[in-house]
């Protein structure tokens, strides 16, 4: 096989990247879950480890000092693994209830996916959602014209982000020549870690994602200076997590792919 000269696939995240502008559904479900147990969880605490498999996410939230303290005061015991399991079991139906309400495909996503296919790229996707949750989102996205070639969740690989296994399984299924022929696109630090751990290029998304945390309507209502400020903060977080490039939305991805292909042709790797 000759020297690899071009990209072969793009792997997108879901909430905050291709659907659910602002990644609102997971935040609503997580804050509601903890509220049921008398713990008022801030949006920032709910978002801190976004992108992880939801059971891992709940485990991380319980380890936050203020949450751990509130749990101990409410239950007279430190949170343990049985509590994580019980909360996850309670979380799943909560998340399922609201997924459809937040499954609007982000503007431009379907068109971008079709143009990427036209240039010979395969479209993969990974998520922190469980398989039943992902199936709901897939059905809603498909009805809106966005259909990735492959969609994996942590259930499919016995582990989620930051492990690279979902990305690597997609790369294997797509028969790519090298992991460096793939770009991972997402809106969280764990998305960046997933891509980097898989040996892929990592592109962070700011305006539509978890770091900005605004619905499309709320985002568009902001002044341009405020949008720039929020995007800038998100960009710093994602770059610090290792993003090779940062864009506001997937609508800005194609010029970045052109640049990455130029770097690949010059012999560069992630």
N, C-alpha and C positions, 0 to 999 in steps of 0.2 A: 504493500500500500504506500502511495506517495505521501509527500508532506501535505498535511491538512491545510486548506486554504480558505475555508469558509465555515460559517455557522451552519448547524444542522437542526437545532431545536431551541425553543424558548419554553421555560417552565414558569407559569404564573402562579402566584398566590390567589386566594379568593377574596375574603372580606377585606375591604380597604384598598384592593388592587384592581380587581375586575368586577366585583359586585359590592353593594353596601358601602356607599360613599361615607367615609368617616369611621368605618368599622364599628358601627353602632350596636348591632345585634349581640355580639359577645359581651359587650359592656353592660347592656341592659339586663341580660340574663344573669351575669355574675353578681351585679349589685343587688338584684332582686333576691337571688339565692341567699346572700349573706344577710340581707335585711330580714328575711324570714327567721333568722337565728339571732336577731337583735343586734347585728353588727352593721354599722353604717360605713360602707366601703366607698371611698372617694373614687371618682372616675380615673384619676391618675394612678391609684393603687391597682385598679382593675386593669388598666392598660399597660402596666409596667412590664409584664411578661407575656404580652399578647403574641400570638403566633405559635406558642407551645401547644401540645396536645392538651385538651381541656382538663384532663385529670391532673396532669403535671402543673397546669396553670393554677388550679385550685390548691394544690399542695404548696406552691410557691406563695400564694396569698396567705395561707394559714401560717406560714413561717415568718411573715412580716411582724415585727415586734408589737406594733399597736393592735394588730388583728389577733395575734396569739394571746396578748394580754386580755383583750375583750372576751375571747373564747374561754379562757381560764376563769374569768370572773363569772361568766354566764353558766359554765358547766362544772366548775370546781375541779377541772382536770385539764392537763395539757392536751392540745389536739394531736391525735395519732393517726396511723394509717387507716384504722377502721372509720374514723371521721372523714378522711379523704374519700374513701369508697362510698360512704353514705351520702356525702355531699354531691359526689359525681352522679350517683344514681338519681338524686333529686334534681340536679342541674339539667340532665338530658331532656326530660319532658318540657322543662321551662324553656330551654333553647329551641326545641322543636316547635313550640307554640308560636314563637315570634319570628322564626326564620323567614317565612314567606313574606312577612311585612317589610323585611329589610333586604330582600333578594333582588333589588333593582340593579340591572347591569349598569355599570358606570359608563357614562356617555362616551361613545367612540370605541369602546372595547371590541365589540363585534366586528367593526370595520377593520380595526388594526389586525385582529386575528386572521381575517380573510386575506388581507394584504401580505401577512407573513407567510401564509400558506402559498400564495401566488409566487413568492420568491423561494419556495422549496423548503420552508421550515415546518417541522412538526410542532404541535402545540400540546404541551403537558401542563398539569396543574397539581399542586399539593396544598394541604390545609392542616389546621389544628383541630378541625371538626372530626367527629366520629363518622363512620360510614352512613348510618341513617340520616344524620344531619347533612352530610355532603350530598346524599341522593336528593334531598329536598332542594338544595341550592342548584344542583345540576339540572333538575327538571325545570326550575324557574328560569335559569339562564338559557337553557335550550329554547324555551318558548320565546325568548327575547333575541334569539339569533346568535348566541355565543355557545359554542360546543367544542371544548378541547378534545384532542384525540385520546387523551388518557387523563384520568383524575384519580389520584391516590390520597389516602388518609393514613394516619398512624396505625389504624387497625390492619392495614394491608401489609405492613412491614415490621410489626412488633416493636414499633418505636417511632416517635415523631421528632420534630426539630428540637435541638440543633443537630441531631444526627442526620447524616446525608442520605439515609437509606431510601427514602421516597424518591429523591432526585436520581439516585443511582439506579434504582429499579426502572424508572422511566427511561433513562439513558440506555439501559440494557434492552428494554423492549423496543426502543426506537432504532437499535443497532447503530448508535453513533460511533464515529471513528475514535473519538476521545472526549473526555468530560469537558475539555476546554473548547469543544465545538457547541457548548450549550450555555445559554444565559438564564440565570434565575432572577425573576422579577418579583419583588414583594415590598411591603410597607413597614415591616418590623425588623428589629435587631436580630430576632431569631430567624427571619427569612434570610438575612444576609449571612448569618452563621451557617445555615443549611446549605446555601449555595457554595460558600467558600470551602466548607468541609467536604463537599462533593467534587472540588477542583474545578468549579464552574465560574464564569463571570457573574458578578452580583450587581444588580441595578435596583436602587432604592426609590420608592415612590413617596412623595411628600404630601401634596395637597389633598389627595383623595383618601389618605390612610389614617392609621392609628395615631400617629404623632400629632396630626392636625385635629383629628377627632370631630370634624364637622360634617353634617349632612350636606348634600349638594346645594340645597336652598340656603342654608346658613353660611356656607362658604361664599356663594355668589353674592350674598348680602353684605359681605365685608368690603371695606375699602381696599384699594390696590396696595397701599402701604402696609396695611395689617396682614393681607394675604402674603405679601413678600416676607414680612417679619416671621410669621408662623412657618412658612415654607423653609425659611432660612434656618430656624431652630430645628425643624425636622431633618433637614439636610445634614446638619452637624451631627445629630444623633446617628443617622444612618451611615455617614462617612466614618465616624468613629467605630462603627460596628464592622467596617471593612468594605463598604460599597465601592465598587470601581467607578460607578456613575450614579448620579442622583437626578431624577426627573420629577416634574410635578404630577404627571399622570401618564398612563400607558400611551396616551396620544402623542407623547414626545419620544417614544421608544425608537422609532425607525432610524432617525439620524444617528442615535447611539449604536445601534446594531451595525450601521455602515462603518462607524469609527472602529468598533471592535473587530470587524472583518479586516479592516486595514491593518490593525495591530497583529492579527493572526497571520496575515499574509507576510508581514515583516518578521515573523518568527516568534512573536510574543505569546506568552501564555498567562493565565490569571495568576 
